[in-house]
């Protein structure tokens, strides 16, 4: 209780910063139509059902995989609900999560009384977890992506330890994460290994999605396309250097660059402009002659992977990030490349390397060479994934 009260005090002391961020995001239209629902925890929802809590894009998409497979009714609350509002082909509605503050969490929990709270990726809202635990609601964490870097930074922070102490169960991808969670005081009996998630498990009309994005991005069925997804500045420097090298021998290859955080101070378009490299923006239209396309929209990358011949996974040239998700691209049976920093994706990286589907690269030269080899022939893929079945069983058990 003392630790949680100190967290609330910290929130009060930093309220000017929260107010500043609120003003900026409001001007960007992020809270349009949902502010009061999130502020007071008034999101319409189902009472007494398993409730998934997601903070980011990948976590929300993962929730749409698990929720429909859980017996009985479920619901998904996401901080990015407005991002998904325009998508009509998701298997489940996505509603807005409350802001991360005590009042919104308490009101929401008293109104909806979830039978379980399932956090995806991380315990993103300590207030929901704390008050949920006090109300006797089981707290489950799926797919934590802790690595040694995270633990060193956070293990001495009382509020970080509290997030894990509130759990009833943690589902992890590999055995290494049991030892990492133990350093936060999580008993091994709370933890279950479910293995890497190789397939998202969403049933889609594959040909229709590929045709849609070939039309949208002015691609032909024979175009060789590399998609660099969820990239940061360090990734983009290497990816741009690598594609320039590849164009020396294969000038027809196309690159789709999907940056992470479009609003960061130094973004991909500024880097490309500074280097004098022509590019097209997805938002303003693409011509068949465009070799480099920047996907400057949200919520589309999972489907854009459908036109890829090879994929580069972002966040892998930054140890602080440790790699973003491979799962959305795996659905489309492609080759993979990444940088060396994959500590957040250890289980799936090991699996893909074992199957010969992933090349880990140290820099632009090795990345360009890997793409050249990969584009010469399509991969042979036969992945069977049982992790989703294990997750559903653990949530309902």
C-alpha positions as CSV (number, residue, x, y, z in Angstrom):
1,X,0.0,0.0,0.0
2,X,2.9,2.4,0.9
3,X,4.5,1.8,-2.5
4,X,1.2,2.4,-4.3
5,X,0.5,5.6,-2.4
6,X,4.0,6.9,-3.3
7,X,3.1,6.1,-6.9
8,X,0.0,8.3,-6.6
9,X,2.0,11.1,-4.9
10,X,4.5,10.9,-7.8
11,X,1.5,11.3,-10.2
12,X,0.4,14.4,-8.4
13,X,3.9,15.9,-8.4
14,X,4.3,15.4,-12.1
15,X,0.8,16.6,-12.9
16,X,2.1,19.7,-14.8
17,X,3.9,17.4,-17.2
18,X,0.7,15.3,-17.7
19,X,-1.2,18.5,-18.3
20,X,1.3,19.6,-20.9
21,X,1.1,16.2,-22.7
22,X,-2.7,16.3,-22.6
23,X,-2.8,19.7,-24.3
24,X,-0.4,18.6,-27.0
25,X,-2.3,15.4,-27.7
26,X,-5.7,17.1,-27.6
27,X,-4.5,19.5,-30.3
28,X,-3.5,16.4,-32.4
29,X,-7.1,15.1,-32.0
30,X,-6.0,11.9,-30.1
31,X,-8.8,12.3,-27.4
32,X,-11.6,13.4,-29.7
33,X,-14.8,11.7,-28.6
34,X,-13.2,9.6,-25.9
35,X,-11.8,12.1,-23.3
36,X,-14.5,11.9,-20.7
37,X,-14.9,8.2,-21.2
38,X,-11.2,7.7,-20.4
39,X,-11.0,10.3,-17.7
40,X,-13.8,8.9,-15.6
41,X,-13.6,5.3,-16.6
42,X,-17.0,5.4,-18.3
43,X,-16.2,3.2,-21.3
44,X,-19.3,1.2,-22.2
45,X,-18.6,-2.5,-21.7
46,X,-19.7,-5.9,-20.5
47,X,-20.0,-6.7,-16.8
48,X,-18.3,-9.7,-15.3
49,X,-16.3,-10.9,-18.3
50,X,-12.6,-11.5,-19.0
51,X,-11.1,-8.1,-19.9
52,X,-7.9,-7.6,-21.9
53,X,-5.8,-4.5,-21.3
54,X,-3.5,-3.3,-24.1
55,X,-1.3,-0.2,-24.3
56,X,0.3,-0.3,-27.7
57,X,-0.4,-1.3,-31.3
58,X,1.1,-4.8,-31.1
59,X,-0.5,-5.6,-27.8
60,X,-3.9,-4.5,-29.1
61,X,-3.6,-6.7,-32.2
62,X,-2.5,-9.6,-30.0
63,X,-5.6,-9.1,-27.9
64,X,-7.8,-9.5,-30.9
65,X,-6.2,-12.9,-31.5
66,X,-6.7,-14.2,-28.0
67,X,-10.0,-12.7,-27.0
68,X,-12.3,-14.5,-29.6
69,X,-10.7,-17.8,-28.6
70,X,-11.5,-17.6,-24.9
71,X,-14.8,-19.4,-24.1
72,X,-17.6,-17.0,-23.1
73,X,-17.7,-13.3,-23.5
74,X,-14.6,-11.1,-23.5
75,X,-13.7,-7.4,-24.1
76,X,-10.6,-5.4,-25.1
77,X,-9.7,-2.1,-23.6
78,X,-6.9,-0.3,-25.4
79,X,-5.2,3.1,-25.1
80,X,-5.2,3.2,-28.9
81,X,-8.9,2.5,-29.4
82,X,-9.3,5.5,-31.8
83,X,-6.6,4.1,-34.1
84,X,-8.6,1.0,-34.7
85,X,-12.0,2.7,-34.9
86,X,-12.0,2.8,-38.7
87,X,-11.1,-0.8,-39.2
88,X,-14.2,-3.0,-39.8
89,X,-12.5,-6.4,-40.3
90,X,-11.2,-7.0,-36.7
91,X,-12.7,-10.0,-34.9
92,X,-13.7,-7.9,-31.9
93,X,-14.6,-4.4,-31.0
94,X,-11.9,-2.4,-29.2
95,X,-13.0,0.1,-26.6
96,X,-11.0,2.8,-24.8
97,X,-9.0,2.1,-21.7
98,X,-9.1,4.7,-18.9
99,X,-6.3,7.2,-18.4
100,X,-3.7,5.9,-16.0
101,X,-4.9,7.5,-12.8
102,X,-6.7,6.1,-9.7
103,X,-10.2,7.6,-10.2
104,X,-10.7,6.3,-13.7
105,X,-9.5,2.8,-12.7
106,X,-11.7,2.5,-9.7
107,X,-14.8,3.7,-11.5
108,X,-14.2,1.3,-14.4
109,X,-13.6,-1.7,-12.2
110,X,-16.7,-1.0,-10.0
111,X,-18.8,-0.6,-13.1
112,X,-17.6,-3.6,-15.1
113,X,-16.3,-6.0,-12.4
114,X,-14.2,-8.0,-14.8
115,X,-13.9,-11.7,-14.0
116,X,-10.2,-11.4,-14.9
117,X,-7.8,-8.6,-16.0
118,X,-5.4,-9.8,-18.7
119,X,-2.5,-7.4,-19.4
120,X,-0.8,-8.0,-22.7
121,X,2.9,-7.3,-22.9
122,X,3.3,-5.4,-19.7
123,X,1.3,-4.3,-16.6
124,X,0.7,-1.0,-18.4
125,X,-1.7,0.5,-15.8
126,X,-0.7,0.0,-12.2
127,X,-3.9,1.6,-11.0
128,X,-6.1,-1.0,-12.7
129,X,-3.9,-3.8,-11.4
130,X,-3.8,-2.5,-7.8
131,X,-7.5,-1.9,-7.4
132,X,-8.3,-5.0,-9.3
133,X,-6.3,-7.0,-6.9
134,X,-8.0,-5.4,-3.9
135,X,-11.4,-6.2,-5.4
136,X,-10.3,-9.9,-5.8
137,X,-10.0,-9.9,-9.6
138,X,-7.3,-12.3,-10.8
139,X,-4.5,-10.4,-12.7
140,X,-2.7,-12.2,-15.6
141,X,0.2,-11.0,-17.7
142,X,0.8,-12.4,-21.2
143,X,4.0,-12.2,-23.2
144,X,6.2,-10.0,-21.0
145,X,9.2,-9.0,-23.0
146,X,11.7,-8.3,-20.2
147,X,15.4,-8.6,-20.9
148,X,18.5,-8.0,-18.8
149,X,18.7,-4.3,-19.8
150,X,15.1,-3.8,-18.4
151,X,15.8,-5.6,-15.2
152,X,19.0,-3.7,-14.4
153,X,17.1,-0.4,-14.9
154,X,14.0,-1.3,-13.0
155,X,14.7,-4.0,-10.4
156,X,15.5,-1.6,-7.6
157,X,12.5,0.6,-8.2
158,X,9.7,-0.3,-5.8
159,X,6.9,0.7,-8.2
160,X,8.4,-1.7,-10.8
161,X,8.4,-4.5,-8.3
162,X,4.9,-3.7,-7.3
163,X,3.6,-4.2,-10.8
164,X,4.8,-7.8,-10.8
165,X,3.8,-8.5,-7.2
166,X,0.2,-7.8,-8.2
167,X,0.1,-10.7,-10.6
168,X,-1.6,-14.0,-10.1
169,X,-0.1,-15.6,-13.2
170,X,2.6,-14.7,-15.8
171,X,2.8,-16.4,-19.2
172,X,6.2,-16.1,-20.8
173,X,7.8,-17.1,-24.0
174,X,11.0,-18.8,-22.8
175,X,12.7,-20.2,-19.7
176,X,15.2,-17.3,-19.4
177,X,12.3,-15.0,-18.4
178,X,11.6,-17.0,-15.3
179,X,14.9,-15.9,-13.8
180,X,14.4,-12.3,-14.8
181,X,10.9,-12.2,-13.2
182,X,12.4,-13.8,-10.1
183,X,14.5,-10.8,-9.6
184,X,11.3,-8.8,-9.2
185,X,10.2,-11.3,-6.6
186,X,7.8,-13.3,-8.8
187,X,7.6,-16.9,-7.6
188,X,8.3,-19.6,-10.2
189,X,4.9,-21.2,-9.5
190,X,3.2,-18.1,-10.8
191,X,4.9,-18.5,-14.2
192,X,4.0,-20.6,-17.2
193,X,6.1,-21.0,-20.3
194,X,4.0,-21.0,-23.4
195,X,6.7,-20.7,-26.1
196,X,7.2,-18.2,-28.9
197,X,4.1,-17.0,-30.8
198,X,4.8,-18.0,-34.4
199,X,1.3,-17.3,-35.8
200,X,-1.2,-14.5,-34.9
201,X,-3.9,-16.9,-35.9
202,X,-6.2,-14.4,-37.6
203,X,-8.2,-15.9,-40.5
204,X,-8.1,-13.6,-43.4
205,X,-8.6,-13.6,-47.2
206,X,-4.9,-13.6,-48.1
207,X,-5.3,-13.0,-51.8
208,X,-7.8,-10.1,-51.2
209,X,-5.5,-8.4,-48.8
210,X,-2.5,-8.8,-51.1
211,X,-4.5,-7.4,-54.1
212,X,-5.7,-4.5,-52.0
213,X,-2.2,-3.4,-51.0
214,X,-0.7,-4.0,-54.5
215,X,-3.3,-1.6,-55.8
216,X,-2.9,0.9,-53.0
217,X,0.9,1.0,-53.3
218,X,1.0,0.7,-57.1
219,X,2.9,-2.7,-57.0
220,X,2.8,-5.5,-59.5
221,X,2.6,-9.2,-58.6
222,X,6.3,-9.6,-59.8
223,X,7.7,-6.7,-57.8
224,X,10.3,-7.6,-55.2
225,X,9.5,-5.7,-52.0
226,X,11.3,-5.3,-48.7
227,X,9.2,-4.0,-45.8
228,X,11.2,-2.5,-42.9
229,X,8.7,-2.4,-40.1
230,X,8.6,-0.5,-36.8
231,X,11.9,1.2,-37.4
232,X,13.7,3.8,-35.2
233,X,16.4,6.2,-36.2
234,X,19.3,3.7,-35.7
235,X,17.5,1.2,-37.8
236,X,16.7,3.6,-40.5
237,X,20.3,4.7,-41.0
238,X,21.3,1.1,-41.6
239,X,18.3,0.2,-43.7
240,X,18.7,3.2,-46.0
241,X,22.4,2.5,-46.4
242,X,21.6,-1.2,-47.2
243,X,19.0,-0.4,-49.8
244,X,21.3,2.0,-51.6
245,X,23.9,-0.8,-51.7
246,X,21.3,-3.2,-53.0
247,X,20.1,-0.8,-55.7
248,X,23.6,-0.8,-57.1
249,X,23.0,-4.3,-58.4
250,X,19.2,-4.7,-58.1
251,X,17.7,-1.3,-58.9
252,X,14.1,-2.6,-59.3
253,X,13.8,-3.7,-55.7
254,X,11.3,-1.6,-53.7
255,X,11.5,-0.6,-50.0
256,X,8.5,0.2,-47.8
257,X,9.7,1.9,-44.7
258,X,7.3,1.9,-41.7
259,X,8.7,4.1,-39.0
260,X,7.9,3.7,-35.3
261,X,6.5,6.9,-33.7
262,X,5.8,9.2,-36.6
263,X,6.0,12.3,-34.3
264,X,9.6,11.8,-33.1
265,X,12.0,14.7,-33.3
266,X,14.2,13.2,-36.1
267,X,12.0,11.1,-38.3
268,X,12.5,9.0,-41.4
269,X,11.3,11.5,-43.9
270,X,13.7,14.2,-42.6
271,X,16.5,11.7,-42.9
272,X,15.6,10.8,-46.5
273,X,15.2,14.4,-47.4
274,X,18.6,15.3,-45.9
275,X,20.2,12.5,-47.9
276,X,18.5,13.6,-51.1
277,X,16.7,10.2,-51.6
278,X,13.4,10.4,-53.4
279,X,10.4,8.8,-51.6
280,X,6.6,8.7,-51.7
281,X,4.3,9.0,-48.7
282,X,1.5,6.4,-48.4
283,X,-0.9,9.2,-47.2
284,X,-0.4,11.3,-50.4
285,X,-0.4,8.5,-53.0
286,X,2.1,6.2,-54.6
287,X,3.1,5.8,-58.3
288,X,4.5,2.6,-59.8
289,X,7.8,4.3,-60.4
290,X,8.4,5.0,-56.7
291,X,11.1,2.7,-55.2
292,X,10.9,3.9,-51.7
293,X,7.6,4.3,-49.9
294,X,7.2,5.7,-46.3
295,X,4.2,4.2,-44.6
296,X,3.2,7.3,-42.6
297,X,-0.1,5.9,-41.4
298,X,-1.2,3.8,-38.4
299,X,-2.8,0.4,-38.2
300,X,-1.8,-0.8,-41.7
301,X,1.6,-2.4,-41.2
302,X,0.2,-5.9,-40.4
303,X,-1.5,-6.0,-43.8
304,X,1.3,-4.3,-45.7
305,X,3.5,-7.2,-44.8
306,X,1.3,-9.2,-47.3
307,X,3.2,-7.7,-50.3
308,X,6.7,-8.3,-48.8
309,X,9.3,-10.6,-50.2
310,X,11.5,-10.0,-47.2
311,X,11.1,-8.2,-43.9
312,X,13.4,-6.2,-41.6
313,X,12.2,-6.0,-38.0
314,X,12.8,-2.6,-36.4
315,X,14.1,-1.9,-32.9
316,X,16.9,-4.4,-33.5
317,X,19.7,-1.8,-33.8
318,X,19.0,-0.4,-30.4
319,X,19.8,-2.4,-27.2
320,X,17.3,-0.2,-25.3
321,X,14.5,-1.5,-27.4
322,X,15.6,-5.1,-28.1
323,X,13.4,-5.7,-31.2
324,X,9.7,-5.3,-32.0
325,X,7.3,-8.1,-32.8
326,X,7.9,-10.6,-35.6
327,X,4.5,-12.2,-35.4
328,X,2.4,-10.0,-37.7
329,X,4.9,-10.6,-40.6
330,X,5.2,-14.3,-39.9
331,X,1.6,-14.7,-41.1
332,X,2.7,-13.9,-44.6
333,X,5.5,-16.5,-45.0
334,X,8.5,-14.2,-45.6
335,X,12.2,-14.1,-45.1
336,X,13.4,-12.1,-42.0
337,X,16.3,-9.9,-41.3
338,X,17.1,-8.0,-38.1
339,X,19.9,-6.2,-36.3
340,X,21.8,-7.8,-33.4
341,X,19.7,-6.4,-30.6
342,X,16.8,-8.9,-30.2
343,X,16.7,-9.4,-26.5
344,X,13.0,-8.7,-26.2
345,X,12.3,-11.4,-28.9
346,X,14.7,-14.1,-27.8
347,X,12.3,-17.1,-28.1
348,X,11.0,-16.3,-31.5
349,X,14.4,-15.3,-32.9
350,X,15.9,-18.6,-31.7
351,X,13.0,-20.5,-33.4
352,X,13.3,-18.6,-36.7
353,X,17.1,-18.9,-36.8
354,X,16.8,-22.7,-36.1
355,X,14.5,-22.9,-39.1
356,X,16.8,-20.9,-41.3
357,X,14.2,-18.1,-41.8
358,X,16.1,-15.2,-40.1
359,X,19.4,-13.6,-40.8
360,X,20.8,-11.4,-38.0
361,X,22.9,-8.6,-39.5
362,X,25.6,-6.4,-37.9
363,X,25.4,-3.5,-40.3
364,X,24.4,-2.2,-43.8
365,X,26.8,-4.5,-45.7
366,X,25.6,-7.7,-44.2
367,X,21.9,-6.6,-44.4
368,X,22.2,-5.7,-48.1
369,X,23.9,-9.1,-48.8
370,X,21.2,-11.0,-46.8
371,X,18.4,-9.3,-48.8
372,X,20.1,-10.1,-52.1
373,X,20.3,-13.8,-51.1
374,X,16.7,-13.9,-49.8
375,X,15.2,-12.3,-52.9
376,X,16.6,-15.0,-55.1
377,X,14.0,-17.6,-54.0
378,X,11.0,-17.7,-51.7
379,X,11.3,-19.4,-48.3
380,X,9.8,-22.9,-47.6
381,X,7.7,-22.4,-44.4
382,X,5.7,-24.9,-42.4
383,X,5.2,-23.4,-39.0
384,X,2.8,-25.0,-36.5
385,X,2.0,-22.8,-33.5
386,X,0.5,-24.1,-30.3
387,X,1.1,-21.1,-28.1
388,X,-2.3,-19.5,-28.6
389,X,-4.0,-22.7,-27.3
390,X,-1.8,-22.6,-24.2
391,X,-2.6,-19.0,-23.6
392,X,-6.3,-19.5,-23.8
393,X,-6.1,-22.5,-21.4
394,X,-4.0,-20.5,-18.9
395,X,-6.4,-17.5,-19.0
396,X,-9.5,-19.7,-18.4
397,X,-7.9,-22.2,-16.1
